[in-house]
């Protein structure tokens, strides 16, 4: 069963713990991490085993069921309403492709998100919670994605670089 618990950890518990761990930050002590994971019925070894096991299962999941379940659980744990479309699919793909292009050009993606779209990385992440679930569960959306991606790559590739600049 694709969604059977890994190391006794359900996909929902894994996602909830991952959200909590992301909020804890890099400077968290071993004791803080232990206390946080205990709230989810885990210790660090169990969390790491679940993380690795779920990632392995997800890589082999050709149905997208695990990714969809994880995305929904992750969004719920963040308090994101995944039933309401946060933005159009076209706008979401534009933001996604712009970030990719900016990163490839060595630009400050966070600053560009704010100046170009008026959003933060967290805002984009919340949009992504909705659309990644849709993309994982609706194969028809991929054709639209491919067309939009090509259009926005043309728009953002090389953005901000001078044509006479040589590196």
PENOR-V819056 format. One record per residue. N is the residue number from 1. RES is the residue in one small letter. SS is DSSP state (hx for helix, st for strand, lp for the rest). NEAR is the number of other ideal C-beta (glycine too) atoms within 10 Angstrom. Layout:
BEGIN
N_RES_SS_NEAR, N_RES_SS_NEAR
END
This chain:
BEGIN
1_x_lp_4, 2_x_lp_13, 3_x_lp_15, 4_x_lp_8, 5_x_lp_15, 6_x_st_20, 7_x_lp_16, 8_x_lp_11, 9_x_st_20, 10_x_lp_16, 11_x_hx_25, 12_x_hx_18, 13_x_hx_20, 14_x_hx_26, 15_x_hx_21, 16_x_hx_18, 17_x_hx_22, 18_x_hx_19, 19_x_hx_17, 20_x_hx_15, 21_x_hx_16, 22_x_hx_12, 23_x_hx_11, 24_x_hx_15, 25_x_lp_8, 26_x_lp_4, 27_x_lp_6, 28_x_lp_14, 29_x_lp_9, 30_x_hx_8, 31_x_hx_8, 32_x_hx_12, 33_x_hx_16, 34_x_hx_14, 35_x_hx_12, 36_x_hx_18, 37_x_hx_20, 38_x_hx_10, 39_x_lp_10, 40_x_lp_19, 41_x_lp_11, 42_x_lp_21, 43_x_lp_13, 44_x_hx_12, 45_x_hx_10, 46_x_hx_18, 47_x_hx_22, 48_x_hx_13, 49_x_hx_16, 50_x_hx_23, 51_x_hx_17, 52_x_hx_12, 53_x_hx_15, 54_x_hx_23, 55_x_hx_13, 56_x_hx_11, 57_x_hx_16, 58_x_hx_16, 59_x_hx_9, 60_x_hx_8, 61_x_lp_17, 62_x_lp_7, 63_x_lp_10, 64_x_lp_17, 65_x_hx_16, 66_x_hx_19, 67_x_hx_17, 68_x_hx_19, 69_x_hx_21, 70_x_hx_22, 71_x_hx_24, 72_x_hx_21, 73_x_hx_20, 74_x_hx_24, 75_x_hx_22, 76_x_hx_16, 77_x_hx_19, 78_x_hx_17, 79_x_lp_8, 80_x_lp_19, 81_x_lp_12, 82_x_lp_20, 83_x_lp_7, 84_x_lp_7, 85_x_lp_13, 86_x_lp_17, 87_x_lp_17, 88_x_lp_11, 89_x_hx_17, 90_x_hx_14, 91_x_hx_14, 92_x_hx_22, 93_x_hx_21, 94_x_hx_20, 95_x_hx_21, 96_x_hx_19, 97_x_hx_21, 98_x_hx_22, 99_x_hx_20, 100_x_hx_16, 101_x_hx_21, 102_x_hx_20, 103_x_hx_12, 104_x_hx_11, 105_x_lp_15, 106_x_lp_8, 107_x_lp_16, 108_x_lp_11, 109_x_hx_17, 110_x_hx_14, 111_x_hx_10, 112_x_hx_19, 113_x_hx_20, 114_x_hx_14, 115_x_hx_9, 116_x_hx_15, 117_x_hx_16, 118_x_lp_8, 119_x_lp_16, 120_x_lp_12, 121_x_hx_13, 122_x_hx_10, 123_x_hx_16, 124_x_hx_21, 125_x_hx_16, 126_x_hx_19, 127_x_hx_21, 128_x_hx_20, 129_x_hx_19, 130_x_hx_22, 131_x_hx_23, 132_x_hx_22, 133_x_hx_20, 134_x_hx_15, 135_x_hx_21, 136_x_hx_20, 137_x_hx_15, 138_x_lp_12, 139_x_lp_9, 140_x_lp_7, 141_x_hx_15, 142_x_hx_11, 143_x_hx_9, 144_x_hx_14, 145_x_hx_18, 146_x_hx_11, 147_x_hx_12, 148_x_hx_18, 149_x_hx_16, 150_x_hx_11, 151_x_hx_14, 152_x_hx_19, 153_x_hx_14, 154_x_hx_11, 155_x_hx_13, 156_x_hx_20, 157_x_lp_13, 158_x_lp_13, 159_x_lp_13, 160_x_lp_11, 161_x_lp_11, 162_x_lp_7, 163_x_lp_5, 164_x_lp_5, 165_x_lp_6, 166_x_lp_4, 167_x_lp_3
END
